[in-house]
């Protein structure tokens, strides 16, 4: 399986880091693109170095590189996840404003009818923000708020990250045991 992972500058960058680790464990070919603010948030919110994050990917692209392979709809990919996704990036995707590689790759995924998962972290959401997320959903994307469940009784913060990683992988039908599934 081959996935594009876009990381934007919303708080909650650790969700992306944990997903990248899980995908690497599963031997998923990850094509990573980070916005400038995602890189800043890695420094602000984590103890990781940018290079450590990049090593979790098969290939890394600059968000300004509009000639990168993932800028073309001829790039064969199974889908894309944007995690965390800013409202600005969600709006770019919703309106096919392809001024960044993340937005361009997402537009390609949608037009090729592949899975796009947009992991929005913002809260609360304004009416215009909800309208943009609705557009993504109508276009075939999956809008996944970064709000983990608690029925698995998380004991550590890493269990919350694992819950989200598992749910993202579920969207792509990647078998995983990232979290304890619901049972009555």
C-alpha positions as CSV (number, residue, x, y, z in Angstrom):
1,X,0.0,0.0,0.0
2,X,1.1,3.5,-0.8
3,X,-0.2,6.6,1.1
4,X,0.5,10.3,1.1
5,X,0.7,11.9,4.5
6,X,0.3,15.6,4.7
7,X,1.2,17.4,8.0
8,X,-0.1,20.9,8.4
9,X,0.4,23.5,11.2
10,X,-2.5,22.6,13.5
11,X,-1.7,21.8,17.1
12,X,-1.7,18.1,17.7
13,X,1.3,17.3,15.6
14,X,2.0,14.2,17.8
15,X,-1.0,12.5,16.2
16,X,0.9,12.6,12.9
17,X,4.1,11.4,14.4
18,X,2.4,8.4,16.0
19,X,0.5,7.6,12.8
20,X,3.8,7.7,10.8
21,X,5.4,5.3,13.3
22,X,2.5,2.9,13.0
23,X,2.5,3.0,9.2
24,X,6.2,2.3,9.1
25,X,5.7,-0.7,11.4
26,X,3.1,-1.9,8.9
27,X,5.5,-1.4,6.1
28,X,3.2,1.1,4.3
29,X,5.0,3.2,1.7
30,X,4.5,6.7,3.0
31,X,5.1,9.8,0.9
32,X,5.3,12.7,3.4
33,X,4.8,16.4,2.8
34,X,5.0,18.8,5.7
35,X,4.0,22.5,5.7
36,X,6.4,25.0,7.1
37,X,4.1,25.3,10.2
38,X,4.1,21.6,10.7
39,X,7.8,21.7,11.0
40,X,7.6,24.5,13.5
41,X,5.1,22.6,15.6
42,X,7.3,19.5,15.6
43,X,9.9,21.7,17.4
44,X,7.3,23.4,19.7
45,X,5.1,20.4,20.6
46,X,7.6,17.5,20.6
47,X,11.1,16.5,21.4
48,X,11.7,15.1,17.9
49,X,14.1,16.5,15.3
50,X,12.7,17.1,11.8
51,X,15.1,14.5,10.4
52,X,13.8,11.8,12.8
53,X,10.2,12.4,11.4
54,X,11.4,12.4,7.8
55,X,13.1,9.0,8.4
56,X,9.6,7.5,9.1
57,X,8.7,8.1,5.4
58,X,9.7,6.4,2.2
59,X,10.0,9.7,0.5
60,X,9.7,13.3,1.7
61,X,8.5,16.3,-0.4
62,X,8.7,20.1,0.1
63,X,5.3,21.6,0.3
64,X,6.3,24.2,-2.3
65,X,7.5,21.6,-4.8
66,X,4.7,21.7,-7.3
67,X,6.7,19.4,-9.6
68,X,7.0,16.6,-7.0
69,X,5.6,13.3,-8.1
70,X,2.5,13.6,-5.8
71,X,1.5,16.8,-7.6
72,X,0.4,14.6,-10.5
73,X,-2.8,12.6,-10.7
74,X,-0.7,10.0,-12.6
75,X,1.1,9.2,-9.4
76,X,-0.4,5.9,-8.3
77,X,-1.4,6.0,-4.7
78,X,-4.0,4.3,-2.5
79,X,-5.0,7.4,-0.6
80,X,-4.0,10.4,1.5
81,X,-4.4,11.6,5.1
82,X,-3.8,15.1,6.2
83,X,-3.0,15.0,9.9
84,X,-3.3,17.4,11.7
85,X,-5.2,19.5,9.2
86,X,-5.6,23.2,9.7
87,X,-8.8,24.9,8.7
88,X,-6.8,26.8,6.1
89,X,-5.6,23.6,4.5
90,X,-9.1,22.1,4.7
91,X,-10.5,25.2,2.9
92,X,-7.8,24.9,0.2
93,X,-8.8,21.2,-0.4
94,X,-12.6,22.0,-0.3
95,X,-12.2,24.7,-2.9
96,X,-9.6,23.0,-5.1
97,X,-7.1,25.9,-4.4
98,X,-4.0,24.0,-5.2
99,X,-1.3,26.5,-4.2
100,X,0.6,24.0,-2.0
101,X,1.7,20.4,-2.6
102,X,-0.5,19.2,0.2
103,X,-3.6,20.8,-1.4
104,X,-2.6,19.7,-4.9
105,X,-2.0,16.0,-3.8
106,X,-5.4,16.0,-1.9
107,X,-7.2,17.4,-5.0
108,X,-5.6,14.6,-7.1
109,X,-6.7,12.0,-4.6
110,X,-10.3,13.3,-4.7
111,X,-10.5,13.5,-8.5
112,X,-9.1,10.0,-8.8
113,X,-11.8,8.8,-6.4
114,X,-9.2,7.5,-3.8
115,X,-9.6,7.9,-0.1
116,X,-8.8,11.2,1.5
117,X,-8.9,11.5,5.3
118,X,-8.8,15.0,6.7
119,X,-8.0,15.0,10.4
120,X,-9.2,18.3,11.7
121,X,-8.0,19.4,15.1
122,X,-9.7,22.8,15.5
123,X,-12.4,23.3,18.1
124,X,-14.9,24.8,18.2
125,X,-15.8,25.0,14.6
126,X,-17.4,28.1,13.0
127,X,-20.2,27.8,10.4
128,X,-17.8,28.7,7.5
129,X,-15.4,26.0,8.7
130,X,-18.2,23.4,8.9
131,X,-19.2,24.4,5.4
132,X,-15.7,23.7,4.1
133,X,-15.6,20.3,5.9
134,X,-19.0,19.5,4.4
135,X,-17.6,20.3,0.9
136,X,-14.8,17.8,1.5
137,X,-17.3,15.2,2.6
138,X,-19.5,15.7,-0.4
139,X,-16.5,15.4,-2.7
140,X,-15.8,12.0,-1.2
141,X,-13.3,12.8,1.6
142,X,-13.6,11.5,5.1
143,X,-13.6,14.2,7.8
144,X,-12.1,12.8,11.0
145,X,-11.9,15.2,14.0
146,X,-9.0,14.5,16.2
147,X,-11.1,13.5,19.1
148,X,-10.3,10.1,20.5
149,X,-12.8,7.8,22.2
150,X,-12.5,6.8,25.8
151,X,-14.4,3.5,25.8
152,X,-11.0,1.7,25.6
153,X,-10.1,3.2,29.0
154,X,-6.8,5.0,28.0
155,X,-4.3,5.0,30.8
156,X,-1.6,7.1,29.1
157,X,-1.7,9.9,26.5
158,X,-0.1,7.5,23.9
159,X,-3.3,5.4,24.1
160,X,-5.2,8.4,22.8
161,X,-2.7,8.8,19.9
162,X,-3.0,5.1,19.2
163,X,-6.8,5.3,19.0
164,X,-6.5,7.9,16.3
165,X,-3.8,6.0,14.4
166,X,-6.0,3.0,14.5
167,X,-9.1,4.8,13.2
168,X,-7.1,6.4,10.4
169,X,-5.8,3.0,9.4
170,X,-9.3,1.6,9.6
171,X,-10.3,4.2,7.0
172,X,-7.7,2.6,4.6
173,X,-8.6,-0.9,5.6
174,X,-5.2,-1.5,7.2
175,X,-5.4,-4.3,9.7
176,X,-4.3,-3.0,13.1
177,X,-4.6,-3.5,16.8
178,X,-3.8,0.1,17.8
179,X,-6.7,0.3,20.3
180,X,-9.1,-1.9,22.1
181,X,-12.2,-2.1,20.0
182,X,-15.7,-1.5,21.3
183,X,-17.4,-4.5,23.0
184,X,-20.6,-4.5,24.9
